[in-house]
Amino acid sequence: MVRRSRAISYVIATILLVGIVVILAATISTVMFGFTDELREPAPNVAQSDGEFLPQDGNSGGIVKITHVSGDPLTISEIEISVRAECSDGTRRGRIVNLPAGSGNAIRESDGQIEGDNIFDERSLNLIDNNVAGVDNGGALLQGGQFTAGDVILFRIPDSKCSLTQGSEVSVEIVHKPSQAVVVDKELTA
């Protein structure tokens, strides 16, 4: 008689199979949970916005006016404004950060609210809005809170910091910081 011996019994094989499945499940769940940590919240949807560049008679420079027409509200503290301007001496790029407006109702480099090229008027937004029809409260950057339908964001690019000739392009992007998404993108002409 020939006896056959088996190296592993059925019980041990079942235990090994269950152990392999548990290890695979633990590995896959660790990898999947790691990916979900990197997901960002979805960006708000600004369905429609409007942009204007308003030249100032008697003053050098002009005012950028962005109007939220429809869509989701944006929390002012969660946005940054990126501006690229074709100045007479070359293209300059600046960012307005750490919103809403700081001391003196203004956006100031000394308050850490301007990054990159400082092409912005650092006077009070209340002074700037005097030149814009229908805006008497400094706009959404001054009020803080939400940028909702009907609200206006405005800031001034003075000639002393960026001389814009007629036909110069000014590009404005509003970035939602939590999602890193551009929610408003406007190309304006001086």
Sequence and secondary structure as in RCSB ss.txt:
>XXXX:A:sequence
MVRRSRAISYVIATILLVGIVVILAATISTVMFGFTDELREPAPNVAQSDGEFLPQDGNSGGIVKITHVSGDPLT
ISEIEISVRAECSDGTRRGRIVNLPAGSGNAIRESDGQIEGDNIFDERSLNLIDNNVAGVDNGGALLQGGQFTAG
DVILFRIPDSKCSLTQGSEVSVEIVHKPSQAVVVDKELTA
>XXXX:A:secstr
      SS HHHHHHHHHHHHHHHHHHHHHHHHHHHHT         EEEEEEEE TTSSSEEEEEEEEES  EE
GGGEEEEEEEEETTEEEEEEE S S  GGGS  GGGT EEES  S  S HHHHHTTSTT  S  HHHH SEE TT
 EEEEEE TTT    TT EEEEEEEETTTTEEEEEEEEE 
